[in-house]
Amino acid sequence: MQRINLLEFLVIVFTLFFGMVLVVINLPAVFVPFKPNLLVLSLFYISLYMPNYISIWGAWLLGLVIDNLDGFILGNNALQFAILATLSSIFYRRIKMYSVFQQGVVLFVLYILILLVEFILVYITKETELHWLFWARAFITAFCWPLFYLILSSIRQKIYALMV
């Protein structure tokens, strides 16, 4: 088992907290479909590159916190984050071998699956229509993956340089 570095752990906590703040922040209705989900990006990165820091249960608890903060159906984000953490932790060795852009495609497919779960839960409870802008979040989130990966990888490399 690897030793957990305190500085790396604090960066992960800050990243997850920043992602939670950006998920809960209110934007005008025009911009909501185009807001990337940084919490999904954070969970995907942590599941791939630091799998011993957050587990499926941790992702589920994080989803429950977001459900309480956002006022959405209790368990919706918890189920979505648990699915993301489960699938990315099962296939993390294979996904890590892909290039960053291929990882973005994998993230896009996983996020489409998550949005499909969200749509099913919302449709069961509220009977809303499916709009094409609903799927725009997956494109924007996958498009932001290379930049997010670069930022977190450079922070991680600087932390490892400090450890040596």
TAGI-V571505 format. One record per residue. N is the residue number from 1. RES is the residue in one small letter. SS is DSSP state (alpha for helix, beta for strand, coil for the rest). PSI is psi in degrees with one decimal (none if undefined). OMEGA is omega in whole degrees, -180 to 180 (* if undefined). Layout:
BEGIN
n;res;ss;psi;omega
N;RES;SS;PSI;OMEGA
N;RES;SS;PSI;OMEGA
END
This chain:
BEGIN
n;res;ss;psi;omega
1;m;coil;138.2;-178
2;q;coil;149.5;177
3;r;coil;134.2;-179
4;i;coil;123.5;179
5;n;coil;131.6;-177
6;l;alpha;-41.5;-179
7;l;alpha;-41.2;177
8;e;alpha;-39.9;178
9;f;alpha;-40.0;178
10;l;alpha;-36.8;176
11;v;alpha;-40.7;179
12;i;alpha;-43.8;179
13;v;alpha;-42.9;178
14;f;alpha;-41.4;179
15;t;alpha;-44.1;179
16;l;alpha;-39.4;178
17;f;alpha;-43.4;178
18;f;alpha;-40.3;176
19;g;alpha;-38.5;178
20;m;alpha;-40.5;179
21;v;alpha;-42.5;-179
22;l;alpha;-26.1;176
23;v;alpha;-38.8;-175
24;v;alpha;-22.1;-176
25;i;coil;140.4;-179
26;n;coil;131.1;176
27;l;coil;162.2;173
28;p;coil;152.0;-174
29;a;coil;-24.8;-180
30;v;coil;-35.1;-175
31;f;coil;-11.5;-175
32;v;alpha;-44.4;180
33;p;alpha;-18.3;-176
34;f;alpha;13.3;179
35;k;coil;119.3;179
36;p;coil;146.6;179
37;n;coil;96.3;-177
38;l;alpha;-21.6;177
39;l;alpha;-38.2;175
40;v;alpha;-42.0;177
41;l;alpha;-42.7;180
42;s;alpha;-46.3;180
43;l;alpha;-38.7;179
44;f;alpha;-44.2;180
45;y;alpha;-45.2;-178
46;i;alpha;-38.8;179
47;s;alpha;-32.4;-179
48;l;alpha;-48.3;-168
49;y;alpha;-14.7;176
50;m;coil;65.2;-172
51;p;coil;-14.1;180
52;n;coil;-0.4;-179
53;y;coil;-35.0;-179
54;i;coil;138.5;-178
55;s;coil;-176.1;177
56;i;alpha;-38.4;178
57;w;alpha;-36.6;177
58;g;alpha;-40.2;177
59;a;alpha;-37.9;179
60;w;alpha;-44.0;178
61;l;alpha;-37.9;176
62;l;alpha;-39.3;176
63;g;alpha;-38.2;176
64;l;alpha;-38.0;177
65;v;alpha;-43.3;178
66;i;alpha;-38.8;177
67;d;alpha;-41.3;179
68;n;alpha;-39.5;180
69;l;alpha;-37.3;-175
70;d;alpha;-22.1;-179
71;g;coil;22.9;-180
72;f;coil;-176.2;180
73;i;coil;128.1;-177
74;l;coil;122.3;180
75;g;coil;-9.6;-179
76;n;alpha;-58.6;179
77;n;alpha;-31.6;178
78;a;alpha;-44.2;178
79;l;alpha;-42.3;-179
80;q;alpha;-46.1;-179
81;f;alpha;-34.1;177
82;a;alpha;-39.2;177
83;i;alpha;-44.7;179
84;l;alpha;-46.6;-179
85;a;alpha;-37.3;180
86;t;alpha;-51.0;-177
87;l;alpha;-39.2;180
88;s;alpha;-28.6;177
89;s;alpha;-27.6;176
90;i;alpha;-43.0;-175
91;f;coil;20.5;-171
92;y;alpha;-32.7;180
93;r;alpha;-37.4;179
94;r;alpha;-42.0;-177
95;i;alpha;-34.0;180
96;k;alpha;-25.1;180
97;m;alpha;-17.9;180
98;y;coil;161.1;173
99;s;coil;169.7;-177
100;v;alpha;-36.8;-179
101;f;alpha;-35.2;175
102;q;alpha;-34.5;174
103;q;alpha;-35.0;175
104;g;alpha;-37.0;177
105;v;alpha;-41.6;177
106;v;alpha;-42.9;177
107;l;alpha;-39.6;178
108;f;alpha;-45.6;180
109;v;alpha;-43.1;178
110;l;alpha;-39.3;-179
111;y;alpha;-32.8;173
112;i;alpha;-41.7;177
113;l;alpha;-41.8;178
114;i;alpha;-42.9;179
115;l;alpha;-32.4;176
116;l;alpha;-41.0;176
117;v;alpha;-43.0;178
118;e;alpha;-42.6;180
119;f;alpha;-41.0;179
120;i;alpha;-44.6;180
121;l;alpha;-40.3;179
122;v;alpha;-39.5;-179
123;y;alpha;-36.6;179
124;i;alpha;-39.0;-174
125;t;alpha;-33.0;-173
126;k;alpha;-12.4;-178
127;e;coil;62.3;178
128;t;coil;165.6;178
129;e;coil;154.6;176
130;l;coil;120.9;179
131;h;coil;149.0;-177
132;w;alpha;-25.4;178
133;l;alpha;-16.3;177
134;f;alpha;-35.1;-177
135;w;alpha;-7.0;-179
136;a;alpha;-29.5;179
137;r;alpha;-34.9;179
138;a;alpha;-42.5;178
139;f;alpha;-45.6;-178
140;i;alpha;-42.6;-180
141;t;alpha;-43.8;178
142;a;alpha;-33.6;178
143;f;alpha;-31.8;-180
144;c;alpha;-10.7;-176
145;w;alpha;-47.5;-178
146;p;alpha;-40.9;179
147;l;alpha;-43.4;179
148;f;alpha;-42.1;178
149;y;alpha;-44.8;180
150;l;alpha;-44.3;-178
151;i;alpha;-50.9;-177
152;l;alpha;-33.3;178
153;s;alpha;-38.5;178
154;s;alpha;-38.3;176
155;i;alpha;-42.5;-180
156;r;alpha;-39.6;178
157;q;alpha;-37.0;178
158;k;alpha;-35.0;178
159;i;alpha;-43.6;178
160;y;alpha;-32.5;177
161;a;alpha;-34.6;177
162;l;alpha;-29.9;-178
163;m;alpha;-28.1;-176
164;v;coil;none;*
END
